[in-house]
Amino acid sequence: MAYEINGNSIGCNKEGYLEDINDWSEDVAKAIAATESILLEERHWDVISYLRDEYINNAGNQPNMRTITKEMKARWNDKSVDTKSIYDLFPMGPSKQAGKIAGLPESKRKGGY
């Protein structure tokens, strides 16, 4: 399987996760999001940027849902942000779906805290 972006074929596995994190770009993210029926807006990009930063600059860390929610609450300076707010952005599971769009390997996390 592959994504076709700007005339280039970007390799991915059967679940749609990129084979090489270095192939990621905003255009790739938009293409992956489209396959997930998500139109990326500012808050989506905030979550994606956070996940990429954590993975790339923190030894492959893939934050759990609780950590993502806490970080977005702080970034958005919005005390009303909760798990549902993040699920509204990424309904198929924020850790995995946002991670896929961010070009990260599939998280092996099973959920919970």
NUZA-40602 format. One record per residue: residue number from 0; residue in one letter; y negated, z negated, x negated of N, C-alpha, C, O in turn. Coordinates in pm, whole numbers, always signed. Atoms other than C-alpha are relative to their C-alpha. Last residue first. Layout:
<rs>
  resi  resn    n.c2    n.c3    n.c1   ca.c2   ca.c3   ca.c1    c.c2    c.c3    c.c1    o.c2    o.c3    o.c1
   NUM     a       Y       Z       X       Y       Z       X       Y       Z       X       Y       Z       X
...
</rs>
This chain:
<rs>
  resi  resn    n.c2    n.c3    n.c1   ca.c2   ca.c3   ca.c1    c.c2    c.c3    c.c1    o.c2    o.c3    o.c1
   112     y    +102     +41     +95    -559   -3169    +351     +61     -13    -136      -7     -47    -232
   111     g     +27    +142     +11    -345   -2978    +598    -109     -27    -103    -187     +61    -137
   110     g     +93     +56     -98    -230   -2624    +541     -20    -149     -22     +27    -204    -122
   109     k     -61      -5    -132     +71   -2461    +375     -91     -59    +107     -55     -62    +224
   108     r     +25    +122     -76    -105   -2376     +51     +55     +15    +141     +44    +122    +202
   107     k    -133     +50     -38     +56   -2084    -133     -12    -129     +81     +89    -189    +119
   106     s     -13    +144     +19    -278   -1905    -142    +139     -43     +48    +187      +2    +152
   105     e     -34     +77    -119    -244   -1529    -167     +18    -146     -34     +90    -180    -128
   104     p    -143      -1     -31    -414   -1395    -478     +26     -85    +125     -53    -172    +160
   103     l     -80    +100     +72    -790   -1355    -456    +147     +13     +33    +183     +72    +135
   102     g     -77     -65    +106    -982   -1043    -357     +87     -93     -80    +132     -59    -190
   101     a     +63     +31    +128   -1248   -1232    -159     +75     +61    -118     +30     +51    -232
   100     i    +122     -80      +3   -1123   -1062    +159     -74     -20    -131    -141     +71    -179
    99     k     -41    -141      +7    -778   -1207     +91    -123     +90     -13    -127    +179     -97
    98     g     -49     -25    +135    -925   -1549     +17     +42    +145     -20     +18    +204    -125
    97     a    +121     -13     +84   -1123   -1538    +342     +41     +27    -144     -25    +104    -214
    96     q     +71    -122     -39    -799   -1468    +529    -125     +21     -84    -149    +132    -131
    95     k     -73    -123     +30    -589   -1722    +339     -80    +126     +32     -87    +217     -50
    94     s     -45      -2    +140    -818   -2022    +320     +66    +133     -35     +33    +193    -137
    93     p    +104     -19    +100    -999   -1942    +644     +49      +6    -145      +5     +93    -220
    92     g     -19    +102    +102    -694   -1903    +865     -96     +21    -115     -75    +109    -199
    91     m    -142      +0     +39    -652   -1607   +1097     +29    -101    -111    +132     -93    -178
    90     p     -92     +55    -100    -981   -1679   +1274    +148      -4     -39    +225     -78     +21
    89     f    -127     -54     +49   -1207   -1631    +969    +114     -54     +88    +182    -149     +50
    88     l     +28    -107     +96   -1568   -1681   +1082    +128     +73     -41    +130    +196     -50
    87     d     +71    -103     -76   -1484   -1883   +1396     -32    +120     -90     -35    +234     -44
    86     y     -99     -83     -69   -1228   -2067   +1183     -65    +108     +86      -7    +215    +106
    85     i     -55     -88    +103   -1516   -2187    +963    +107     +91     +59    +117    +208     +22
    84     s    +106     -91     +44   -1707   -2325   +1259     +53    +100    -103     +18    +218    -100
    83     k     +10    -107    -100   -1386   -2475   +1401    -105    +103     -41     -86    +223     -20
    82     t    -111     -93     +21   -1336   -2672   +1079      -8    +117     +97     +16    +231     +58
    81     d    -131     +63      -1   -1678   -2832   +1118    +107    +107     -22     +75    +224     -42
    80     v    -109     -85     +49   -2040   -2743   +1058    +129     -82      -3    +134    -191     -59
    79     s     -88     -36    -111   -2265   -2962   +1277    +117     +89     -44    +208    +116     +35
    78     k     -99    +106     -24   -2419   -3133    +974     +97     +32    +113    +198     -35    +129
    77     d     -26      +3    -143   -2593   -2809    +873    +112    -100     +26    +229     -71      +0
    76     n     +80    +115     -42   -2753   -2787    +531      +9     -18    +152     -92     -30    +222
    75     w     +76     -43    -116   -2589   -2444    +500     -93    -110     +52    -169     -89    +145
    74     r     +73    -124     +31   -2468   -2513    +149     -92     +41    +114    -204     +87     +91
    73     a    +106     +27     +98   -2376   -2876    +229     -84    +124     -28    -206    +117     -32
    72     k     +92     +94     -66   -2181   -2799    +548    -118     -29     -93    -233     -33     -49
    71     m     +87     -81     -85   -2031   -2501    +366    -100     -86     +76    -213     -45     +98
    70     e     +91     -80     +83   -1899   -2726     +88     -95     +83     +86    -214     +91     +56
    69     k     +97     +91     +63   -1750   -2982    +328    -104     +78     -81    -223     +49     -75
    68     t     +90     +48    -105   -1583   -2711    +536    -109     -89     -59    -227     -74     -26
    67     i     +84    -115     -40   -1433   -2542    +228    -104     -47    +103    -222     -14     +90
    66     t     +96     -21    +108   -1308   -2879     +99     -94    +116     +33    -215    +107      +7
    65     r     +92    +113      +1   -1140   -2966    +429    -109     +19    -104    -227      -8     -78
    64     m     +93     -13    -112    -985   -2621    +455    -105    -111      +1    -222     -85     +24
    63     n     -60     +14    -133    -825   -2635    +112    -108      +2    +107    -227      +6     +76
    62     p     +30    +118     -82    -988   -2501    -202     +71      +0    +135     +95    +105    +196
    61     q     +16     -58    -133    -812   -2237    -416     -18    -116     +98     +79    -177    +142
    60     n      +4     +89    -116    -855   -2344    -777     -21     +79    +129    -108    +166    +136
    59     g     -85     -49    -107    -759   -2076   -1029      +4     -88    +123     +95     -75    +206
    58     a    -142      -6     +34    -890   -2263   -1332     +91     +40    +117    +198     -17    +135
    57     n     -60    +134      -9   -1232   -2352   -1191    +152      +9      -9    +224     -50     +72
    56     n     +64     +94     +93   -1458   -2058   -1278     +59    -140      +3      +7    -230     -63
    55     i     +31     -59    +131   -1265   -1765   -1130     -48    -105    -100     -12     -99    -217
    54     y    -119     -58     +62   -1096   -1941    -839     -28     +45    -143     +48     +16    -235
    53     e     -99    +104     +25   -1384   -2170    -746    +121     +56     -74    +171      -5    -169
    52     d     +51     +85    +107   -1641   -1893    -782    +100    -108     -37    +125    -132    -155
    51     r      -9     -75    +126   -1434   -1653    -574     -46     -85    -117     +19     -86    -222
    50     l    -142     -10     +36   -1386   -1911    -297     +18     +75    -133     +98     +34    -217
    49     y     -49    +132     +40   -1758   -1996    -292    +146      +8     -47    +181     -46    -152
    48     s     +57     +29    +132   -1862   -1631    -286     +50    -134     -53     +83    -146    -171
    47     i     -65     -89     +97   -1625   -1559      +4     -50     -30    -142     +30     -41    -234
    46     v    -137     +50     +18   -1749   -1862    +201     +72     +83    -107    +137     +27    -195
    45     d      +9    +131     +64   -2114   -1764    +149    +139     -56     -29    +166    -106    -138
    44     w     +22     -22    +144   -2034   -1398    +224     -11    -133     -75     +33    -143    -189
    43     h    -128     -48     +55   -1889   -1496    +563     -13     +13    -152     +74     -31    -227
    42     r     -88    +118     +15   -2203   -1700    +631    +138     +39     -52    +201     -38    -125
    41     e     +42     +90    +108   -2425   -1398    +560     +94    -119     -20    +129    -150    -134
    40     e    +139     +42     -11   -2235   -1151    +777     -27    -106    -106     +62    -140    -184
    39     l     +52    +103     +90   -1911    -962    +726    -151     -21     +18    -231     +72     +13
    38     l    +123     -58     +49   -1777    -774   +1028     -69    -108     -82    -111    -210     -28
    37     i    +111     +90     +27   -1420    -892   +1071    -118     +80     -53    -103    +160    -146
    36     s     +91      -2    -116   -1142    -690   +1232    -113    -102     -13    -151    -168     +84
    35     e     -19    +130     -64    -893    -786    +954     -87     -14    +126     -90    -119    +188
    34     t    -141      +3     -41    -865    -423    +841     +34    -130     +72    +131    -136    +147
    33     a     -16     -93    -112   -1247    -416    +845    +145      +3     +47    +169     +11    +168
    32     a     +47     +67    -121   -1254    -728    +627     +17     +90    +122     +54     +43    +230
    31     i    -104     +96     -37   -1041    -551    +364     -39     -69    +131     +44     -85    +220
    30     a    -116     -76     -45   -1283    -257    +361    +113     -93     +44    +177     -70    +146
    29     k     +31     -57    -131   -1589    -482    +346    +119     +77     +56    +146     +70    +176
    28     a      +0    +110     -97   -1437    -682     +60     -26     +53    +141     +41     +11    +236
    27     v    -141     +33     -22   -1361    -360    -130      +9    -111    +105     +92    -104    +195
    26     d     -56    -109     -81   -1722    -250     -85    +147     -25     +31    +194      +3    +142
    25     e     +43     +22    -138   -1839    -592    -208     +52    +110     +92     +85     +83    +208
    24     s    +144     -25      -7   -1627    -544    -518     -40     -28    +144     +46     -51    +229
    23     w     +84     +44    -112   -1275    -646    -619    -145     +42     -18    -199     +42    -129
    22     d     +31    -117     -82   -1063    -442    -862     -97     -32    +113    -143     +58    +184
    21     n    +111     -74     +61   -1080    -727   -1116     -36    +128     +76    -139    +190     +48
    20     i    +126     +60     -43    -864    -944    -888    -121     +75     -53    -228     +72      +8
    19     d     +81     +36    +116    -574    -707    -955    -135     -50     +49    -212     +25    +109
    18     e     -91     +19    +113    -290    -662    -704     -76     -48    -123     -20    -119    -207
    17     l     +18     -87    +116    -529    -713    -415    +102     -33    -109    +136    -149    -130
    16     y     +69     +69    +108    -387    -892    -110      -9     +92    -122     +87    +163    -154
    15     g    +138     -43     +12    -301    -667    +184     -82     -71    -106    -202     -50    -116
    14     e     +82     +84     -86     +22    -836    +296    -148     +35      -9    -229     -21     +66
    13     k     -28     -34    -141    +233    -549    +156     -79     -86     +98     -95     -48    +214
    12     n    -139     +25     -40     +69    -589    -185     +17     +27    +149     -79     +66    +217
    11     c     -18    +130     -64    -255    -425    -289    +147     -16     +37    +223     +81     +40
    10     g    -134     +49     -30    -366    -141    -512      +1    -138     +63     -77    -226     +28
     9     i      -7    +137     +49    -717      +3    -491    +134     -59     +45    +160     -71    +164
     8     s    -112     +69     -61    -722    +383    -459     +11    -138     -65     +31    -149    -186
     7     n     -93     +69     +91   -1061    +524    -546    +109     -69     +81     +85    -119    +191
     6     g     -82     -95     +73   -1256    +786    -351     +97     -62     -98    +169     +10    -167
     5     n     +86     -89     +79   -1527    +542    -245     +81     +96     -88     +47    +120    -203
     4     i    +141     +37      +0   -1267    +290    -129     -77     +92     -93     -50     +98    -213
     3     e     +75    -115     +51    -912    +378     -30    -148     -31     +14    -202     -37    +124
     2     y    +125     -24     -71    -714     +56      +7     -66    +120     -66     -65    +132    -188
     1     a    +124      -4     +75    -356     +61    -113    -118     +15     +95    -104     +65    +206
     0     m    +117      +0     -84      +0      +0      +0    -124      +0     -89    -121     -51    -201
</rs>
